[in-house]
Amino acid sequence: MNVFVRFIVIIPALFMSAVAQAEPHISLGGTVYESAAMHAEVDPYLLYALTLVESGKATGDGNVIPWPYVIRAKDARIYASDEEEYRAAWKLFTSKYGDNIDVGPAQVSVYWQVTRGKKVSSAENLLDYETNLKVAAEVLKEAMLSTDNQALGIGRYHTWGDTERAILFGKRVLAVHQNLMAQTEK
């Protein structure tokens, strides 16, 4: 299965404002986003919006896409150019930061989802695009079920300890989602 979505979402320079515009009529049908989201019973466009906010990378032509090769730690990050560089960075990051890193297009927390949550048997499994999205969809579902406040629930995917920051994150994801949905209705 092709792991990359067959369209690009265009995001203005102020990506963090979560204003997104997409090419006319987009579809996630048949993508890993659809299969991961359906498995967890979440909206695939919400999962895609979350990955845009978590790992969005400018492509150089004014577009932004979820980037599959991202690793972040407290004081470092890398947007690797390919899988080989990604796996080499993984080794460096895990040797320096242990399990205190976030990986992949959905920036899944190794500590919370592997060490504590046991979502996968090996942290390195999160480097796989589809596995990363499946775990992200499960975590997103759990976070959304934790509250009646939609923005807070989505934001808890990113942080549970800071309610204000979680709500802001959730609102950014919802804004991107709203714009994606507007493109599916054409």
C-alpha positions in Angstrom: 0.0 0.0 0.0 1.3 3.4 -0.9 1.9 5.2 2.4 1.9 8.7 1.1 -1.4 10.4 0.5 -2.0 11.3 -3.2 -2.7 15.0 -2.6 -1.0 17.9 -1.0 -2.5 20.3 1.5 -1.4 23.9 1.0 -0.8 25.8 4.2 0.0 29.5 4.3 3.2 30.6 5.9 1.6 30.9 9.3 1.1 27.2 9.6 0.7 27.4 13.3 -2.5 29.4 12.9 -3.9 26.2 11.4 -5.4 27.8 8.4 -5.4 25.2 5.6 -6.5 25.2 2.1 -6.5 22.1 0.0 -6.5 21.3 -3.7 -10.1 20.9 -4.9 -11.8 17.7 -3.9 -9.6 15.6 -1.8 -10.1 12.0 -0.6 -8.4 9.8 1.9 -10.1 6.7 0.5 -7.7 3.7 0.2 -4.9 5.4 2.2 -3.2 4.4 5.4 -5.0 7.3 7.0 -8.3 5.7 6.3 -7.3 2.2 7.4 -5.7 3.5 10.7 -8.6 5.8 11.5 -11.3 3.2 10.7 -9.5 0.6 12.9 -9.8 3.1 15.9 -13.2 4.5 14.8 -12.0 8.0 14.3 -12.4 10.4 11.4 -9.5 9.9 8.9 -9.5 13.6 8.1 -9.1 14.4 11.8 -6.1 12.0 11.9 -4.7 13.6 8.8 -5.2 17.1 10.3 -3.4 16.0 13.4 -0.4 14.8 11.5 -0.3 18.1 9.6 -0.1 19.9 12.8 2.3 17.5 14.4 4.8 17.0 11.6 3.9 19.3 8.7 6.8 20.1 6.5 7.0 22.7 3.7 7.8 21.1 0.4 9.4 24.2 -1.1 6.5 25.0 -3.4 4.2 26.6 -0.9 2.7 23.3 0.2 2.9 21.5 3.5 2.6 17.7 4.0 2.7 15.4 7.0 6.4 14.3 7.1 7.0 10.6 7.9 10.6 11.0 9.1 10.4 13.2 12.1 12.0 12.6 15.5 11.8 15.2 18.4 13.2 15.3 21.8 13.2 18.1 24.5 16.0 20.1 22.9 16.4 18.5 19.4 14.5 17.5 16.3 15.2 16.2 12.9 13.2 16.1 9.7 15.1 13.3 8.0 15.2 13.3 4.2 14.7 9.5 3.9 14.2 6.3 5.8 18.0 5.6 6.0 18.6 9.0 7.7 15.5 8.5 9.8 16.8 5.2 11.2 20.3 6.6 11.8 18.7 9.5 13.7 16.6 7.0 15.7 19.8 5.3 16.9 21.3 8.7 17.9 18.2 10.0 19.6 17.5 6.8 21.6 21.1 6.6 22.8 20.9 10.2 24.0 17.3 10.6 25.1 16.2 7.0 25.8 12.4 6.8 25.5 11.8 10.5 25.9 11.2 11.1 22.2 8.3 11.5 19.8 8.5 9.9 16.4 6.9 9.7 13.0 4.2 11.7 11.2 1.9 11.7 14.2 4.8 12.3 16.7 3.9 9.4 18.9 5.5 9.5 22.3 7.7 6.5 22.9 7.6 6.9 26.6 3.8 7.2 26.9 2.8 4.8 24.2 5.5 2.1 24.4 7.2 2.2 27.8 4.0 2.9 29.7 1.2 2.2 27.3 2.5 -0.9 25.6 0.8 0.0 22.3 3.5 -1.8 20.4 6.0 -4.5 21.4 9.1 -2.5 20.3 9.6 1.3 20.2 11.3 0.9 16.8 8.0 -0.3 15.4 6.8 3.3 15.6 9.2 4.2 12.8 6.8 2.3 10.4 4.4 4.8 8.9 1.3 2.6 9.1 2.0 1.5 12.7 2.7 5.1 13.7 -0.7 6.1 12.4 -2.5 3.2 13.9 -1.1 4.0 17.4 -1.9 7.7 16.9 -5.5 6.9 16.0 -5.9 4.7 19.1 -4.4 7.4 21.3 -6.5 10.1 19.7 -9.7 8.0 20.3 -8.8 7.5 23.9 -8.0 11.2 24.4 -11.3 12.3 22.7 -13.3 9.9 25.0 -11.8 11.5 28.1 -13.9 14.7 27.9 -17.0 16.2 26.3 -14.8 19.2 25.2 -13.8 18.4 21.6 -10.8 20.7 21.5 -9.5 19.5 24.8 -10.0 15.9 23.9 -8.1 16.3 20.7 -5.5 18.4 22.5 -4.9 15.7 25.0 -3.4 13.7 22.2 -0.6 16.2 22.4 -0.5 17.0 26.2 -2.5 15.9 29.2 -0.7 18.0 31.8 -1.4 21.5 30.4 -5.1 22.1 29.7 -4.7 25.5 28.1 -2.0 24.2 25.7 -4.1 21.1 24.9 -7.1 23.3 24.0 -5.0 25.5 21.7 -3.5 22.4 20.0 -7.0 20.9 19.6 -8.3 24.1 18.1 -5.4 24.1 15.6 -6.2 20.5 14.6 -9.9 21.3 14.3 -9.2 24.4 12.1 -7.2 22.3 9.7 -9.8 19.5 9.8 -12.6 22.0 9.0 -10.7 23.2 5.9 -10.0 19.6 4.8 -13.7 18.8 5.1 -14.6 21.9 3.1 -12.5 20.4 0.3 -14.3 17.0 0.4 -17.7 18.6 -0.2 -16.8 20.0 -3.7 
